[in-house]
Amino acid sequence: MLTVRLSPELEARLNKLAKRTGRPKAYYAKKAIAEFLDEQEDYLIAVSRLEDQLPSISLDKVVKRLGLER
């Protein structure tokens, strides 16, 4: 369980979005937290690679490895 205090402005925006879409406020709070955590974890991986001075991987190689070739 988590309790979060929002500024009145954020609370109003969240209420408006929830009413407009018919989804609960908790749905959007969970999505926002999950996205933030994903971004922070990716950032920490990148910082770690820089600190360890690991070789960079070109975008072309990443695309090929993931099978995303156009």
N, CA, C and O atoms as a Maestro MAE file, in Angstrom:
{
 s_m_m2io_version
 :::
 2.0.0
}

f_m_ct {
 s_m_title
 :::
 protein
 m_atom[280] {
  # First column is atom index #
  i_m_mmod_type
  r_m_x_coord
  r_m_y_coord
  r_m_z_coord
  i_m_residue_number
  s_m_chain_name
  s_m_pdb_residue_name
  s_m_pdb_atom_name
  i_m_atomic_number
  :::
  1 25 0.849 -1.185 0.000 1 A "MET " " N  " 7
  2 3 0.000 0.000 0.000 1 A "MET " " CA " 6
  3 2 0.884 1.234 0.000 1 A "MET " " C  " 6
  4 15 1.915 1.275 0.671 1 A "MET " " O  " 8
  5 25 0.477 2.218 -0.745 2 A "LEU " " N  " 7
  6 3 1.250 3.449 -0.875 2 A "LEU " " CA " 6
  7 2 0.294 4.625 -0.845 2 A "LEU " " C  " 6
  8 15 -0.755 4.609 -1.489 2 A "LEU " " O  " 8
  9 25 0.663 5.629 -0.099 3 A "THR " " N  " 7
  10 3 -0.118 6.865 -0.066 3 A "THR " " CA " 6
  11 2 0.753 7.972 -0.633 3 A "THR " " C  " 6
  12 15 1.913 8.125 -0.248 3 A "THR " " O  " 8
  13 25 0.186 8.740 -1.550 4 A "VAL " " N  " 7
  14 3 0.932 9.811 -2.197 4 A "VAL " " CA " 6
  15 2 0.139 11.107 -2.079 4 A "VAL " " C  " 6
  16 15 -1.061 11.146 -2.351 4 A "VAL " " O  " 8
  17 25 0.827 12.156 -1.673 5 A "ARG " " N  " 7
  18 3 0.191 13.472 -1.634 5 A "ARG " " CA " 6
  19 2 0.548 14.207 -2.922 5 A "ARG " " C  " 6
  20 15 1.722 14.364 -3.258 5 A "ARG " " O  " 8
  21 25 -0.462 14.643 -3.620 6 A "LEU " " N  " 7
  22 3 -0.270 15.372 -4.870 6 A "LEU " " CA " 6
  23 2 -0.578 16.837 -4.659 6 A "LEU " " C  " 6
  24 15 -1.367 17.208 -3.790 6 A "LEU " " O  " 8
  25 25 0.056 17.657 -5.464 7 A "SER " " N  " 7
  26 3 -0.287 19.084 -5.435 7 A "SER " " CA " 6
  27 2 -1.724 19.212 -5.942 7 A "SER " " C  " 6
  28 15 -2.207 18.341 -6.666 7 A "SER " " O  " 8
  29 25 -2.390 20.269 -5.573 8 A "PRO " " N  " 7
  30 3 -3.762 20.459 -6.064 8 A "PRO " " CA " 6
  31 2 -3.851 20.440 -7.592 8 A "PRO " " C  " 6
  32 15 -4.828 19.949 -8.157 8 A "PRO " " O  " 8
  33 25 -2.825 20.977 -8.252 9 A "GLU " " N  " 7
  34 3 -2.829 21.013 -9.714 9 A "GLU " " CA " 6
  35 2 -2.756 19.595 -10.295 9 A "GLU " " C  " 6
  36 15 -3.505 19.252 -11.209 9 A "GLU " " O  " 8
  37 25 -1.847 18.777 -9.754 10 A "LEU " " N  " 7
  38 3 -1.735 17.401 -10.243 10 A "LEU " " CA " 6
  39 2 -3.001 16.606 -9.940 10 A "LEU " " C  " 6
  40 15 -3.467 15.825 -10.769 10 A "LEU " " O  " 8
  41 25 -3.544 16.807 -8.762 11 A "GLU " " N  " 7
  42 3 -4.782 16.110 -8.384 11 A "GLU " " CA " 6
  43 2 -5.913 16.468 -9.344 11 A "GLU " " C  " 6
  44 15 -6.671 15.596 -9.768 11 A "GLU " " O  " 8
  45 25 -6.025 17.752 -9.686 12 A "ALA " " N  " 7
  46 3 -7.077 18.193 -10.609 12 A "ALA " " CA " 6
  47 2 -6.878 17.570 -11.993 12 A "ALA " " C  " 6
  48 15 -7.837 17.120 -12.620 12 A "ALA " " O  " 8
  49 25 -5.634 17.549 -12.462 13 A "ARG " " N  " 7
  50 3 -5.356 16.949 -13.779 13 A "ARG " " CA " 6
  51 2 -5.669 15.461 -13.779 13 A "ARG " " C  " 6
  52 15 -6.243 14.941 -14.736 13 A "ARG " " O  " 8
  53 25 -5.292 14.780 -12.705 14 A "LEU " " N  " 7
  54 3 -5.552 13.346 -12.610 14 A "LEU " " CA " 6
  55 2 -7.052 13.069 -12.546 14 A "LEU " " C  " 6
  56 15 -7.544 12.146 -13.196 14 A "LEU " " O  " 8
  57 25 -7.771 13.861 -11.770 15 A "ASN " " N  " 7
  58 3 -9.230 13.710 -11.692 15 A "ASN " " CA " 6
  59 2 -9.874 13.918 -13.059 15 A "ASN " " C  " 6
  60 15 -10.756 13.159 -13.461 15 A "ASN " " O  " 8
  61 25 -9.429 14.944 -13.763 16 A "LYS " " N  " 7
  62 3 -9.994 15.248 -15.080 16 A "LYS " " CA " 6
  63 2 -9.750 14.095 -16.055 16 A "LYS " " C  " 6
  64 15 -10.651 13.695 -16.791 16 A "LYS " " O  " 8
  65 25 -8.533 13.569 -16.053 17 A "LEU " " N  " 7
  66 3 -8.206 12.447 -16.932 17 A "LEU " " CA " 6
  67 2 -9.033 11.218 -16.584 17 A "LEU " " C  " 6
  68 15 -9.568 10.555 -17.473 17 A "LEU " " O  " 8
  69 25 -9.137 10.916 -15.312 18 A "ALA " " N  " 7
  70 3 -9.904 9.745 -14.876 18 A "ALA " " CA " 6
  71 2 -11.372 9.869 -15.274 18 A "ALA " " C  " 6
  72 15 -11.966 8.905 -15.757 18 A "ALA " " O  " 8
  73 25 -11.955 11.037 -15.078 19 A "LYS " " N  " 7
  74 3 -13.362 11.249 -15.455 19 A "LYS " " CA " 6
  75 2 -13.544 11.132 -16.965 19 A "LYS " " C  " 6
  76 15 -14.505 10.529 -17.444 19 A "LYS " " O  " 8
  77 25 -12.610 11.716 -17.700 20 A "ARG " " N  " 7
  78 3 -12.724 11.731 -19.161 20 A "ARG " " CA " 6
  79 2 -12.620 10.337 -19.765 20 A "ARG " " C  " 6
  80 15 -13.280 10.036 -20.760 20 A "ARG " " O  " 8
  81 25 -11.786 9.482 -19.162 21 A "THR " " N  " 7
  82 3 -11.545 8.151 -19.729 21 A "THR " " CA " 6
  83 2 -12.331 7.045 -19.049 21 A "THR " " C  " 6
  84 15 -12.436 5.940 -19.581 21 A "THR " " O  " 8
  85 25 -12.886 7.332 -17.877 22 A "GLY " " N  " 7
  86 3 -13.629 6.314 -17.154 22 A "GLY " " CA " 6
  87 2 -12.735 5.306 -16.434 22 A "GLY " " C  " 6
  88 15 -13.212 4.279 -15.949 22 A "GLY " " O  " 8
  89 25 -11.462 5.599 -16.369 23 A "ARG " " N  " 7
  90 3 -10.526 4.718 -15.651 23 A "ARG " " CA " 6
  91 2 -10.259 5.308 -14.263 23 A "ARG " " C  " 6
  92 15 -10.339 6.520 -14.068 23 A "ARG " " O  " 8
  93 25 -9.943 4.440 -13.307 24 A "PRO " " N  " 7
  94 3 -9.650 4.962 -11.967 24 A "PRO " " CA " 6
  95 2 -8.308 5.689 -11.913 24 A "PRO " " C  " 6
  96 15 -7.408 5.425 -12.710 24 A "PRO " " O  " 8
  97 25 -8.197 6.598 -10.968 25 A "LYS " " N  " 7
  98 3 -6.947 7.337 -10.791 25 A "LYS " " CA " 6
  99 2 -5.790 6.383 -10.515 25 A "LYS " " C  " 6
  100 15 -4.669 6.624 -10.964 25 A "LYS " " O  " 8
  101 25 -6.047 5.314 -9.788 26 A "ALA " " N  " 7
  102 3 -4.990 4.349 -9.450 26 A "ALA " " CA " 6
  103 2 -4.387 3.726 -10.706 26 A "ALA " " C  " 6
  104 15 -3.198 3.406 -10.727 26 A "ALA " " O  " 8
  105 25 -5.188 3.551 -11.745 27 A "TYR " " N  " 7
  106 3 -4.680 2.993 -13.003 27 A "TYR " " CA " 6
  107 2 -3.566 3.877 -13.554 27 A "TYR " " C  " 6
  108 15 -2.508 3.385 -13.944 27 A "TYR " " O  " 8
  109 25 -3.813 5.181 -13.583 28 A "TYR " " N  " 7
  110 3 -2.829 6.107 -14.131 28 A "TYR " " CA " 6
  111 2 -1.622 6.260 -13.205 28 A "TYR " " C  " 6
  112 15 -0.497 6.430 -13.675 28 A "TYR " " O  " 8
  113 25 -1.846 6.203 -11.910 29 A "ALA " " N  " 7
  114 3 -0.728 6.284 -10.967 29 A "ALA " " CA " 6
  115 2 0.195 5.079 -11.140 29 A "ALA " " C  " 6
  116 15 1.416 5.231 -11.144 29 A "ALA " " O  " 8
  117 25 -0.378 3.887 -11.283 30 A "LYS " " N  " 7
  118 3 0.430 2.678 -11.477 30 A "LYS " " CA " 6
  119 2 1.214 2.751 -12.784 30 A "LYS " " C  " 6
  120 15 2.395 2.405 -12.830 30 A "LYS " " O  " 8
  121 25 0.542 3.208 -13.854 31 A "LYS " " N  " 7
  122 3 1.234 3.331 -15.147 31 A "LYS " " CA " 6
  123 2 2.392 4.318 -15.060 31 A "LYS " " C  " 6
  124 15 3.474 4.054 -15.584 31 A "LYS " " O  " 8
  125 25 2.173 5.436 -14.412 32 A "ALA " " N  " 7
  126 3 3.214 6.461 -14.302 32 A "ALA " " CA " 6
  127 2 4.399 5.946 -13.490 32 A "ALA " " C  " 6
  128 15 5.550 6.177 -13.860 32 A "ALA " " O  " 8
  129 25 4.132 5.261 -12.404 33 A "ILE " " N  " 7
  130 3 5.219 4.728 -11.576 33 A "ILE " " CA " 6
  131 2 5.984 3.654 -12.328 33 A "ILE " " C  " 6
  132 15 7.214 3.632 -12.282 33 A "ILE " " O  " 8
  133 25 5.283 2.759 -13.022 34 A "ALA " " N  " 7
  134 3 5.948 1.701 -13.782 34 A "ALA " " CA " 6
  135 2 6.845 2.286 -14.869 34 A "ALA " " C  " 6
  136 15 7.972 1.828 -15.058 34 A "ALA " " O  " 8
  137 25 6.353 3.288 -15.576 35 A "GLU " " N  " 7
  138 3 7.159 3.920 -16.636 35 A "GLU " " CA " 6
  139 2 8.385 4.617 -16.043 35 A "GLU " " C  " 6
  140 15 9.483 4.524 -16.593 35 A "GLU " " O  " 8
  141 25 8.197 5.306 -14.933 36 A "PHE " " N  " 7
  142 3 9.316 5.979 -14.277 36 A "PHE " " CA " 6
  143 2 10.374 4.966 -13.849 36 A "PHE " " C  " 6
  144 15 11.567 5.189 -14.056 36 A "PHE " " O  " 8
  145 25 9.941 3.852 -13.252 37 A "LEU " " N  " 7
  146 3 10.892 2.833 -12.808 37 A "LEU " " CA " 6
  147 2 11.647 2.232 -13.983 37 A "LEU " " C  " 6
  148 15 12.855 2.012 -13.895 37 A "LEU " " O  " 8
  149 25 10.952 1.965 -15.081 38 A "ASP " " N  " 7
  150 3 11.614 1.445 -16.281 38 A "ASP " " CA " 6
  151 2 12.709 2.401 -16.756 38 A "ASP " " C  " 6
  152 15 13.824 1.981 -17.064 38 A "ASP " " O  " 8
  153 25 12.379 3.672 -16.810 39 A "GLU " " N  " 7
  154 3 13.343 4.670 -17.279 39 A "GLU " " CA " 6
  155 2 14.538 4.783 -16.335 39 A "GLU " " C  " 6
  156 15 15.679 4.885 -16.788 39 A "GLU " " O  " 8
  157 25 14.286 4.766 -15.035 40 A "GLN " " N  " 7
  158 3 15.372 4.871 -14.068 40 A "GLN " " CA " 6
  159 2 16.282 3.647 -14.110 40 A "GLN " " C  " 6
  160 15 17.502 3.772 -14.003 40 A "GLN " " O  " 8
  161 25 15.693 2.473 -14.264 41 A "GLU " " N  " 7
  162 3 16.497 1.251 -14.357 41 A "GLU " " CA " 6
  163 2 17.374 1.283 -15.611 41 A "GLU " " C  " 6
  164 15 18.546 0.914 -15.557 41 A "GLU " " O  " 8
  165 25 16.814 1.720 -16.729 42 A "ASP " " N  " 7
  166 3 17.597 1.845 -17.963 42 A "ASP " " CA " 6
  167 2 18.732 2.857 -17.778 42 A "ASP " " C  " 6
  168 15 19.857 2.631 -18.223 42 A "ASP " " O  " 8
  169 25 18.426 3.951 -17.129 43 A "TYR " " N  " 7
  170 3 19.431 4.982 -16.878 43 A "TYR " " CA " 6
  171 2 20.578 4.416 -16.039 43 A "TYR " " C  " 6
  172 15 21.747 4.648 -16.346 43 A "TYR " " O  " 8
  173 25 20.245 3.678 -14.988 44 A "LEU " " N  " 7
  174 3 21.285 3.122 -14.122 44 A "LEU " " CA " 6
  175 2 22.147 2.099 -14.854 44 A "LEU " " C  " 6
  176 15 23.348 2.006 -14.598 44 A "LEU " " O  " 8
  177 25 21.550 1.336 -15.756 45 A "ILE " " N  " 7
  178 3 22.326 0.400 -16.572 45 A "ILE " " CA " 6
  179 2 23.307 1.181 -17.435 45 A "ILE " " C  " 6
  180 15 24.479 0.818 -17.536 45 A "ILE " " O  " 8
  181 25 22.828 2.249 -18.055 46 A "ALA " " N  " 7
  182 3 23.693 3.057 -18.919 46 A "ALA " " CA " 6
  183 2 24.838 3.685 -18.124 46 A "ALA " " C  " 6
  184 15 25.982 3.684 -18.579 46 A "ALA " " O  " 8
  185 25 24.541 4.212 -16.959 47 A "VAL " " N  " 7
  186 3 25.577 4.815 -16.116 47 A "VAL " " CA " 6
  187 2 26.597 3.759 -15.709 47 A "VAL " " C  " 6
  188 15 27.800 4.020 -15.719 47 A "VAL " " O  " 8
  189 25 26.129 2.586 -15.357 48 A "SER " " N  " 7
  190 3 27.016 1.501 -14.965 48 A "SER " " CA " 6
  191 2 27.958 1.125 -16.107 48 A "SER " " C  " 6
  192 15 29.151 0.908 -15.893 48 A "SER " " O  " 8
  193 25 27.411 1.052 -17.320 49 A "ARG " " N  " 7
  194 3 28.244 0.729 -18.488 49 A "ARG " " CA " 6
  195 2 29.297 1.803 -18.705 49 A "ARG " " C  " 6
  196 15 30.440 1.492 -19.040 49 A "ARG " " O  " 8
  197 25 28.927 3.060 -18.521 50 A "LEU " " N  " 7
  198 3 29.890 4.145 -18.684 50 A "LEU " " CA " 6
  199 2 30.977 4.085 -17.610 50 A "LEU " " C  " 6
  200 15 32.159 4.275 -17.897 50 A "LEU " " O  " 8
  201 25 30.565 3.821 -16.380 51 A "GLU " " N  " 7
  202 3 31.526 3.757 -15.283 51 A "GLU " " CA " 6
  203 2 32.493 2.586 -15.448 51 A "GLU " " C  " 6
  204 15 33.673 2.690 -15.115 51 A "GLU " " O  " 8
  205 25 31.978 1.472 -15.964 52 A "ASP " " N  " 7
  206 3 32.816 0.292 -16.168 52 A "ASP " " CA " 6
  207 2 33.623 0.383 -17.455 52 A "ASP " " C  " 6
  208 15 34.433 -0.493 -17.758 52 A "ASP " " O  " 8
  209 25 33.393 1.450 -18.206 53 A "GLN " " N  " 7
  210 3 34.069 1.689 -19.479 53 A "GLN " " CA " 6
  211 2 33.926 0.494 -20.421 53 A "GLN " " C  " 6
  212 15 34.872 0.109 -21.108 53 A "GLN " " O  " 8
  213 25 32.729 -0.078 -20.436 54 A "LEU " " N  " 7
  214 3 32.441 -1.167 -21.360 54 A "LEU " " CA " 6
  215 2 32.286 -0.609 -22.763 54 A "LEU " " C  " 6
  216 15 31.903 0.549 -22.930 54 A "LEU " " O  " 8
  217 25 32.574 -1.402 -23.756 55 A "PRO " " N  " 7
  218 3 32.451 -0.895 -25.124 55 A "PRO " " CA " 6
  219 2 30.993 -0.574 -25.460 55 A "PRO " " C  " 6
  220 15 30.069 -1.254 -25.013 55 A "PRO " " O  " 8
  221 25 30.818 0.454 -26.240 56 A "SER " " N  " 7
  222 3 29.463 0.800 -26.667 56 A "SER " " CA " 6
  223 2 29.020 -0.164 -27.755 56 A "SER " " C  " 6
  224 15 29.836 -0.836 -28.387 56 A "SER " " O  " 8
  225 25 27.725 -0.216 -27.956 57 A "ILE " " N  " 7
  226 3 27.147 -1.071 -28.992 57 A "ILE " " CA " 6
  227 2 26.427 -0.161 -29.970 57 A "ILE " " C  " 6
  228 15 25.582 0.639 -29.569 57 A "ILE " " O  " 8
  229 25 26.751 -0.275 -31.233 58 A "SER " " N  " 7
  230 3 26.131 0.602 -32.232 58 A "SER " " CA " 6
  231 2 24.656 0.259 -32.395 58 A "SER " " C  " 6
  232 15 24.226 -0.863 -32.127 58 A "SER " " O  " 8
  233 25 23.904 1.236 -32.834 59 A "LEU " " N  " 7
  234 3 22.484 1.030 -33.065 59 A "LEU " " CA " 6
  235 2 22.260 -0.055 -34.109 59 A "LEU " " C  " 6
  236 15 21.337 -0.858 -33.975 59 A "LEU " " O  " 8
  237 25 23.095 -0.091 -35.153 60 A "ASP " " N  " 7
  238 3 22.971 -1.118 -36.185 60 A "ASP " " CA " 6
  239 2 23.088 -2.518 -35.590 60 A "ASP " " C  " 6
  240 15 22.330 -3.415 -35.958 60 A "ASP " " O  " 8
  241 25 24.040 -2.708 -34.669 61 A "LYS " " N  " 7
  242 3 24.216 -4.022 -34.040 61 A "LYS " " CA " 6
  243 2 23.026 -4.381 -33.157 61 A "LYS " " C  " 6
  244 15 22.584 -5.530 -33.144 61 A "LYS " " O  " 8
  245 25 22.514 -3.416 -32.430 62 A "VAL " " N  " 7
  246 3 21.354 -3.658 -31.573 62 A "VAL " " CA " 6
  247 2 20.155 -4.064 -32.420 62 A "VAL " " C  " 6
  248 15 19.447 -5.016 -32.092 62 A "VAL " " O  " 8
  249 25 19.933 -3.343 -33.503 63 A "VAL " " N  " 7
  250 3 18.814 -3.640 -34.405 63 A "VAL " " CA " 6
  251 2 18.945 -5.060 -34.942 63 A "VAL " " C  " 6
  252 15 17.964 -5.803 -34.973 63 A "VAL " " O  " 8
  253 25 20.140 -5.440 -35.360 64 A "LYS " " N  " 7
  254 3 20.358 -6.792 -35.889 64 A "LYS " " CA " 6
  255 2 20.153 -7.849 -34.817 64 A "LYS " " C  " 6
  256 15 19.488 -8.857 -35.058 64 A "LYS " " O  " 8
  257 25 20.720 -7.629 -33.635 65 A "ARG " " N  " 7
  258 3 20.601 -8.608 -32.537 65 A "ARG " " CA " 6
  259 2 19.152 -8.840 -32.128 65 A "ARG " " C  " 6
  260 15 18.764 -9.955 -31.780 65 A "ARG " " O  " 8
  261 25 18.365 -7.783 -32.175 66 A "LEU " " N  " 7
  262 3 16.968 -7.897 -31.779 66 A "LEU " " CA " 6
  263 2 16.053 -8.281 -32.926 66 A "LEU " " C  " 6
  264 15 14.842 -8.411 -32.742 66 A "LEU " " O  " 8
  265 25 16.618 -8.462 -34.100 67 A "GLY " " N  " 7
  266 3 15.816 -8.832 -35.250 67 A "GLY " " CA " 6
  267 2 14.860 -7.745 -35.698 67 A "GLY " " C  " 6
  268 15 13.754 -8.034 -36.154 67 A "GLY " " O  " 8
  269 25 15.276 -6.512 -35.572 68 A "LEU " " N  " 7
  270 3 14.413 -5.383 -35.914 68 A "LEU " " CA " 6
  271 2 14.781 -4.736 -37.251 68 A "LEU " " C  " 6
  272 15 14.402 -3.599 -37.533 68 A "LEU " " O  " 8
  273 25 15.515 -5.472 -38.053 69 A "GLU " " N  " 7
  274 3 15.973 -4.898 -39.322 69 A "GLU " " CA " 6
  275 2 14.795 -4.457 -40.159 69 A "GLU " " C  " 6
  276 15 13.760 -5.122 -40.221 69 A "GLU " " O  " 8
  277 25 14.980 -3.320 -40.800 70 A "ARG " " N  " 7
  278 3 13.889 -2.739 -41.610 70 A "ARG " " CA " 6
  279 2 13.857 -3.337 -42.973 70 A "ARG " " C  " 6
  280 15 13.010 -2.972 -43.788 70 A "ARG " " O  " 8
  :::
 }
 m_bond[279] {
  # First column is bond index #
  i_m_from
  i_m_to
  i_m_order
  :::
  1 1 2 1
  2 2 3 1
  3 3 4 2
  4 3 5 1
  5 5 6 1
  6 6 7 1
  7 7 8 2
  8 7 9 1
  9 9 10 1
  10 10 11 1
  11 11 12 2
  12 11 13 1
  13 13 14 1
  14 14 15 1
  15 15 16 2
  16 15 17 1
  17 17 18 1
  18 18 19 1
  19 19 20 2
  20 19 21 1
  21 21 22 1
  22 22 23 1
  23 23 24 2
  24 23 25 1
  25 25 26 1
  26 26 27 1
  27 27 28 2
  28 27 29 1
  29 29 30 1
  30 30 31 1
  31 31 32 2
  32 31 33 1
  33 33 34 1
  34 34 35 1
  35 35 36 2
  36 35 37 1
  37 37 38 1
  38 38 39 1
  39 39 40 2
  40 39 41 1
  41 41 42 1
  42 42 43 1
  43 43 44 2
  44 43 45 1
  45 45 46 1
  46 46 47 1
  47 47 48 2
  48 47 49 1
  49 49 50 1
  50 50 51 1
  51 51 52 2
  52 51 53 1
  53 53 54 1
  54 54 55 1
  55 55 56 2
  56 55 57 1
  57 57 58 1
  58 58 59 1
  59 59 60 2
  60 59 61 1
  61 61 62 1
  62 62 63 1
  63 63 64 2
  64 63 65 1
  65 65 66 1
  66 66 67 1
  67 67 68 2
  68 67 69 1
  69 69 70 1
  70 70 71 1
  71 71 72 2
  72 71 73 1
  73 73 74 1
  74 74 75 1
  75 75 76 2
  76 75 77 1
  77 77 78 1
  78 78 79 1
  79 79 80 2
  80 79 81 1
  81 81 82 1
  82 82 83 1
  83 83 84 2
  84 83 85 1
  85 85 86 1
  86 86 87 1
  87 87 88 2
  88 87 89 1
  89 89 90 1
  90 90 91 1
  91 91 92 2
  92 91 93 1
  93 93 94 1
  94 94 95 1
  95 95 96 2
  96 95 97 1
  97 97 98 1
  98 98 99 1
  99 99 100 2
  100 99 101 1
  101 101 102 1
  102 102 103 1
  103 103 104 2
  104 103 105 1
  105 105 106 1
  106 106 107 1
  107 107 108 2
  108 107 109 1
  109 109 110 1
  110 110 111 1
  111 111 112 2
  112 111 113 1
  113 113 114 1
  114 114 115 1
  115 115 116 2
  116 115 117 1
  117 117 118 1
  118 118 119 1
  119 119 120 2
  120 119 121 1
  121 121 122 1
  122 122 123 1
  123 123 124 2
  124 123 125 1
  125 125 126 1
  126 126 127 1
  127 127 128 2
  128 127 129 1
  129 129 130 1
  130 130 131 1
  131 131 132 2
  132 131 133 1
  133 133 134 1
  134 134 135 1
  135 135 136 2
  136 135 137 1
  137 137 138 1
  138 138 139 1
  139 139 140 2
  140 139 141 1
  141 141 142 1
  142 142 143 1
  143 143 144 2
  144 143 145 1
  145 145 146 1
  146 146 147 1
  147 147 148 2
  148 147 149 1
  149 149 150 1
  150 150 151 1
  151 151 152 2
  152 151 153 1
  153 153 154 1
  154 154 155 1
  155 155 156 2
  156 155 157 1
  157 157 158 1
  158 158 159 1
  159 159 160 2
  160 159 161 1
  161 161 162 1
  162 162 163 1
  163 163 164 2
  164 163 165 1
  165 165 166 1
  166 166 167 1
  167 167 168 2
  168 167 169 1
  169 169 170 1
  170 170 171 1
  171 171 172 2
  172 171 173 1
  173 173 174 1
  174 174 175 1
  175 175 176 2
  176 175 177 1
  177 177 178 1
  178 178 179 1
  179 179 180 2
  180 179 181 1
  181 181 182 1
  182 182 183 1
  183 183 184 2
  184 183 185 1
  185 185 186 1
  186 186 187 1
  187 187 188 2
  188 187 189 1
  189 189 190 1
  190 190 191 1
  191 191 192 2
  192 191 193 1
  193 193 194 1
  194 194 195 1
  195 195 196 2
  196 195 197 1
  197 197 198 1
  198 198 199 1
  199 199 200 2
  200 199 201 1
  201 201 202 1
  202 202 203 1
  203 203 204 2
  204 203 205 1
  205 205 206 1
  206 206 207 1
  207 207 208 2
  208 207 209 1
  209 209 210 1
  210 210 211 1
  211 211 212 2
  212 211 213 1
  213 213 214 1
  214 214 215 1
  215 215 216 2
  216 215 217 1
  217 217 218 1
  218 218 219 1
  219 219 220 2
  220 219 221 1
  221 221 222 1
  222 222 223 1
  223 223 224 2
  224 223 225 1
  225 225 226 1
  226 226 227 1
  227 227 228 2
  228 227 229 1
  229 229 230 1
  230 230 231 1
  231 231 232 2
  232 231 233 1
  233 233 234 1
  234 234 235 1
  235 235 236 2
  236 235 237 1
  237 237 238 1
  238 238 239 1
  239 239 240 2
  240 239 241 1
  241 241 242 1
  242 242 243 1
  243 243 244 2
  244 243 245 1
  245 245 246 1
  246 246 247 1
  247 247 248 2
  248 247 249 1
  249 249 250 1
  250 250 251 1
  251 251 252 2
  252 251 253 1
  253 253 254 1
  254 254 255 1
  255 255 256 2
  256 255 257 1
  257 257 258 1
  258 258 259 1
  259 259 260 2
  260 259 261 1
  261 261 262 1
  262 262 263 1
  263 263 264 2
  264 263 265 1
  265 265 266 1
  266 266 267 1
  267 267 268 2
  268 267 269 1
  269 269 270 1
  270 270 271 1
  271 271 272 2
  272 271 273 1
  273 273 274 1
  274 274 275 1
  275 275 276 2
  276 275 277 1
  277 277 278 1
  278 278 279 1
  279 279 280 2
  :::
 }
}
